Amino acid sequence: MNPSTLIGMLASIILLGSVLFFSAESQQSFLNLPGLAIVITGTMAATFISYPLSEVMRVLRLVGIVFRRENTYTRNDIRELVTMSKLWFQGQIKQVDEKLTRTRNPFLRTGIQLVIANTREEEIIDILRWRIARLRARERAEAQIFRTMATYASAFGMIGTLVGLVNMLAVMDSNSLDMVGPQMSVALLTTFYGILLANVLFKPIAVKLERRTEDRLIAMNMILEGVALMSKRRPPSVIEETLRSFIATYEDEIRDDGTPQPPPKRA
């Protein structure tokens, strides 16, 4: 599991546990099934109305990504691209084709195939940039669905509050004061459920997916730069050093720990 997600889940459980066990007379006072049903059912109904079924089902399957540690295999991509650039630089096209059959990254495979097909550099860059833009648009739209669900959850929490208040006023008019408490519970807890789901579940998932997209875009731009250099027949050592700069942190560029660094490899 992703460590940051695990820490966040534990912190949320501790927070809710503190609320339930130290600030409430009874833990059951925070359980209100009608209020919870209003928030969950209303949020899902509004989401299915807003988006096509295929998009919603695909996005719901992405929730598992948040709970696992995803590896973008960036270093493996660098290693593969540099190896194939060496073979390309040496004119061993057949060996490049063999390695392409074992490449797991379809974006890298497309770029190398365009290079060995002697496609012009401008056309290669246009094709790869179009694929990057398509991925960016699709994955940001997927994250936006969860942001929309967060908005709906808060809104239906307020709707549940209004329902509870209306019912409470009706009960007060009938002089049934013993029903005021349950209706007030619906009014308050639906807002609590809506805000909780929006800020502990839906928005964090959206942010996590957006960060995942940014990492994937960095990896794809790294491959784009490497393929462009390969198309220009730059030496493999130049390609490798350029690609490694994509995964170097900002601190590494301005400060190190004093450890002597090896010189760049030469082709």
C-alpha positions in Angstrom: 0.0 0.0 0.0 1.1 3.6 -0.6 2.7 4.8 2.6 1.2 8.3 2.5 -2.3 6.8 1.9 -1.8 4.4 4.9 -0.7 7.3 7.1 -3.7 9.4 6.0 -6.1 6.5 6.7 -4.7 5.9 10.1 -4.9 9.6 11.0 -8.5 9.7 9.8 -9.4 6.6 11.9 -7.7 8.2 15.0 -9.6 11.5 14.4 -12.9 9.8 14.1 -12.2 7.5 17.1 -11.3 10.6 19.2 -14.6 12.2 18.2 -16.7 9.1 19.0 -15.1 8.0 22.2 -14.0 11.2 23.9 -16.4 13.9 22.8 -19.7 12.0 22.7 -22.0 10.6 25.4 -22.9 7.7 23.2 -21.1 6.4 20.1 -24.5 5.5 18.5 -25.4 9.2 18.5 -23.2 9.6 15.5 -24.9 6.8 13.6 -27.9 7.9 11.6 -28.8 5.6 8.6 -31.4 7.9 7.0 -28.9 10.8 6.9 -26.1 8.6 5.6 -28.5 7.2 2.9 -29.4 10.8 1.8 -25.7 11.7 1.3 -24.5 8.5 -0.4 -27.6 7.9 -2.6 -27.9 11.5 -3.6 -24.2 11.8 -4.4 -24.2 8.7 -6.5 -27.4 9.6 -8.3 -26.1 13.1 -9.2 -22.8 11.6 -10.4 -24.5 9.1 -12.7 -26.7 11.9 -14.1 -23.7 14.1 -14.7 -21.4 11.6 -16.4 -21.8 8.7 -18.8 -22.0 5.3 -17.2 -18.7 4.1 -18.8 -16.8 7.0 -17.4 -18.1 6.6 -13.8 -17.4 2.8 -13.8 -13.9 3.4 -15.1 -13.2 6.0 -12.5 -14.5 3.9 -9.6 -12.0 1.2 -10.6 -9.2 3.8 -10.2 -9.9 4.0 -6.5 -7.6 1.0 -6.0 -4.7 3.0 -7.4 -4.9 5.3 -4.4 -4.4 2.4 -2.0 -1.4 0.9 -3.7 2.1 2.1 -4.4 2.3 2.6 -8.1 5.7 2.3 -9.8 6.1 4.3 -13.0 9.2 2.2 -13.9 11.0 5.5 -14.9 14.5 4.1 -14.3 13.7 1.0 -16.4 12.5 3.2 -19.2 15.7 5.2 -19.1 17.7 2.0 -19.2 15.8 0.6 -22.1 15.9 3.9 -24.1 19.6 4.3 -23.6 20.3 0.6 -24.6 18.2 1.0 -27.7 19.9 4.3 -28.5 23.3 2.6 -28.4 22.1 -0.1 -30.8 20.5 2.5 -33.0 23.7 4.6 -32.9 25.7 1.5 -34.0 23.2 0.7 -36.8 21.9 -2.5 -35.2 18.3 -2.1 -36.2 17.4 -5.8 -35.9 18.4 -5.8 -32.2 16.4 -2.7 -31.6 13.3 -4.4 -33.0 13.9 -7.4 -30.8 14.1 -5.2 -27.7 10.9 -3.4 -28.7 8.9 -6.6 -28.5 9.9 -6.9 -24.8 9.2 -3.2 -24.0 6.3 -2.8 -21.5 5.9 0.9 -22.1 3.7 1.5 -25.2 4.6 5.2 -25.4 8.3 4.3 -25.5 7.7 1.6 -28.1 5.8 4.1 -30.3 8.6 6.7 -30.1 11.4 4.2 -31.0 9.4 2.7 -33.8 8.9 6.1 -35.3 12.7 6.7 -35.0 13.7 3.5 -36.7 11.1 4.2 -39.4 13.1 7.3 -40.2 10.2 9.6 -39.4 11.0 13.3 -39.3 11.8 14.7 -35.9 9.0 17.3 -36.1 6.4 14.6 -36.9 7.7 12.3 -34.0 7.4 15.2 -31.5 3.9 16.1 -32.8 2.6 12.5 -32.5 4.1 12.0 -29.0 2.9 15.4 -27.8 -0.6 14.6 -29.0 -0.6 11.4 -27.0 0.6 13.3 -23.9 -2.1 15.8 -24.3 -4.7 13.1 -24.7 -3.6 11.3 -21.5 -3.5 14.6 -19.6 -7.1 15.5 -20.7 -8.4 12.0 -19.9 -6.9 11.6 -16.5 -7.6 15.2 -15.3 -11.3 14.5 -16.3 -11.2 11.4 -14.2 -9.9 13.3 -11.2 -12.5 16.0 -11.8 -15.3 13.4 -11.3 -14.2 12.9 -7.7 -14.0 16.7 -7.1 -17.6 16.8 -8.4 -18.6 14.0 -6.1 -17.1 16.0 -3.2 -19.3 19.0 -4.2 -22.4 16.8 -4.4 -21.7 15.2 -1.0 -21.6 18.5 0.7 -24.7 19.7 -1.1 -26.7 16.6 -0.2 -25.5 17.0 3.4 -27.2 20.4 3.4 -30.3 18.9 1.7 -30.5 16.3 4.5 -30.2 19.1 7.0 -33.1 20.9 5.5 -35.2 17.7 5.5 -34.4 17.2 9.1 -35.3 20.7 10.0 -38.6 20.6 8.1 -39.5 17.3 9.9 -38.5 18.8 13.2 -40.9 21.8 12.7 -43.7 19.4 11.7 -43.1 17.4 14.9 -43.1 20.5 17.0 -46.4 21.6 15.6 -47.9 18.3 16.6 -46.6 18.7 20.2 -44.6 15.4 19.8 -41.5 16.8 21.5 -40.0 13.3 22.0 -39.4 13.2 18.2 -37.5 16.5 18.1 -34.2 14.8 19.0 -34.2 12.2 16.2 -35.1 14.8 13.5 -32.5 17.2 14.8 -30.0 14.3 14.6 -30.9 13.8 10.9 -30.5 17.6 10.3 -27.0 17.8 11.9 -25.5 14.4 11.0 -26.2 14.6 7.2 -24.1 17.7 7.1 -21.4 15.9 9.1 -21.5 12.9 6.7 -21.4 15.1 3.6 -18.4 17.2 4.8 -16.6 14.0 6.0 -17.0 12.1 2.7 -16.0 15.2 0.7 -12.9 16.0 2.6 -11.7 12.6 3.8 -12.6 10.5 0.7 -13.5 12.3 -2.5 -11.1 15.3 -2.5 -8.0 13.2 -1.4 -8.7 10.7 -4.1 -8.9 13.5 -6.7 -5.6 15.0 -5.5 -3.9 11.6 -5.5 -5.0 11.0 -9.1 -3.8 14.4 -10.1 -0.4 13.8 -8.6 -0.3 10.4 -10.4 -1.0 12.2 -13.6 1.8 14.7 -13.1 4.2 11.9 -12.4 3.1 10.1 -15.6 3.5 13.3 -17.6 7.0 13.8 -16.4 7.9 10.3 -17.4 6.3 10.7 -20.8 8.1 14.0 -21.4 11.3 12.4 -20.4 10.8 9.7 -23.1 9.8 12.4 -25.6 13.1 14.2 -25.0 15.1 11.0 -25.2 13.4 9.9 -28.5 14.0 13.4 -29.9 17.7 13.2 -29.1 17.8 9.7 -30.5 16.2 11.0 -33.7 19.0 13.6 -33.9 21.5 10.8 -33.5 23.0 12.3 -30.3 25.5 10.1 -28.5 23.9 7.6 -26.0 25.9 9.3 -23.1 24.2 12.6 -23.9 20.8 10.9 -24.0 21.4 9.2 -20.7 22.6 12.3 -18.9 19.6 14.3 -20.2 17.1 11.7 -19.1 18.6 11.4 -15.6 18.0 15.1 -15.2 14.3 14.4 -15.3 14.4 12.3 -12.2 16.8 14.5 -10.2 15.2 16.5 -7.4 15.5 20.2 -7.2 17.8 20.0 -4.1 20.2 17.7 -6.0 20.6 20.5 -8.6 21.7 23.1 -6.1 23.2 21.2 -3.2 24.6 17.7 -2.5 25.8 15.9 0.6 29.5 16.3 -0.3 29.9 12.8 -1.8 32.0 12.9 -4.9 29.9 12.3 -8.0 31.2 10.1 -10.9 31.8 11.8 -14.2 29.2 11.3 -17.0 29.7 8.1 -19.0 31.1 8.6 -22.5 29.9 6.6 -25.5 
